[in-house]
Amino acid sequence: MTLSRTSALPDALVRLGIEPENSGAFDGAWTTTHGKRYESINPATGELLAVVNEVSTEDYERIAARTAAAFVEWRQWPAPKRGEVVRQLGDALRRHKEDLGLLVTLEVGKIRSEGLGEVQEMIDMADFAVGLSRQLYGLSMHSERPLHRMYEQWHPLGPVGVITAFNFPVAVWAWNSMIAAVCGDPMLWKPSEHATLCSIAVTKIAQKVLEENGAPPIWNLAVGDRHVVGQPLSADRRFPLISATGSVAMGRSIGKVVADRLGRSLLELGGNNGIVVTAGADLDLALRAVLFAAVGTAGQRCTSTRRLFLHKSIAAEMKQKLIRAYGSVRIGDPSDPSTLMGPLIHEKAVADYRDALVRAQEEGGRILCGGKVLDRPGFFVEPTLVEALPHMPITCEETFAPILYLFEYDDLDEAIELHNSVPQGLSSAIFTLDMRAAEKFLSVAGSDCGIANVNIGTSGAEIGGAFGGEKETGGGREAGSDSWKIYMRRQTCTINYGETLPLAQGVHFDV
Ligand code: UN1
């Protein structure tokens, strides 16, 4: 594909501080970088949006050192004061919602409503974190020893390395940065190389809030590939926590490096999410949910539905409904409000889509509709339904594309077994009006995923819950609930206010 520079940057990008050529290094100030130049491409047109200068290994070292230095100051700010800074960041995001949402659309191809939804997810995280800044509770325990008091407290952990993927280029930063900030941790962000402008815009918004509050540089940025940022960051002992979102292969290599230095990793890796539809389910509800979860974001969410298990009694009807709905999905310019499905992120994603469909057919699958790459600029494909056989190897893999594999089943136990038979364990759902089926799906013998829904699709989780999954999805939990605990260190304190020294467990040790 040939690249042509757009005549001028869209006003929204200019308002966000994006320039034709940008520095990808922020550590309290935007600094000159020594790495290569990266071109940010609009995946819907193939046009060049702007250029970003990536960091070099020496730039990384400087940013990491500044992040570590910021910790020494930031951890002394009272948590509610840290929360106040996050509150102001939430307000700034409210003001920039339209522009930042549009940048998400232009740089990664999400439709307008999903681009705005992503910024809303950041705002929701800010609100959650502000409340949390007054609720970083520890427990107190009753000591077994007389005149002793025992309690636990939570201290800031240290600088956090955050590695994010292209598909949620701003929200996943917010999951980490808002919580890390109230917990007292500064962070160094390595964004996806396919969403560099989003990372620069977010960091500029955050920079202003930090400056207005006289806060140290806690939201730092190092745009660069795995060699100059990803690997050094994972191995860097100044970062006790590495939070990484991306493929299983990426998580496996980062996880090993972090484990080797006995650091903590928070991994949010691939999903291969399934929906079970039982006999007697509300099929229209199921249809709408499947469509959003399988076709939304062009199938490029880690929570996208990739496998659909249909009870034999409703399979034919549901397939017909799906084929009709898939045929009417409006594919095209993601900034046009009537578009439902935008492009894939790049040429390689299109090749992966093609390869997956070739393999699916070789393994016995049958394409029911879709399956074609669109002949137009940008990286557009058709949403695709494939009738699949149980355990086809391709259905055990995550292909980041709008391909949905359909299976039929006789009884629920069989469906749950097939559902759980893949290596990933992120999100899952059942559509049913039968409370026994719903409860079985949610029971210990039901879905093995980190997220399990009833009459709701697999994607589009709210931030209030802990987000993440089991098995090869990596086990990490981010965003709501008590996910904050991984960003802090727990200290158990026992205080003796008596005049003797009784030992626990009844041990005597007197001279
Ligand atoms: C991802 O795809 O990496 O539940 C995150 C969802 C979104 C987050 C997805 N709230 O679909």
Residues whose N, C-alpha, C, O or C-beta is under 5 A from the ligand:
A	BS01	UN1	F168 Q300 R301 C302 T303 S459 G460 A461
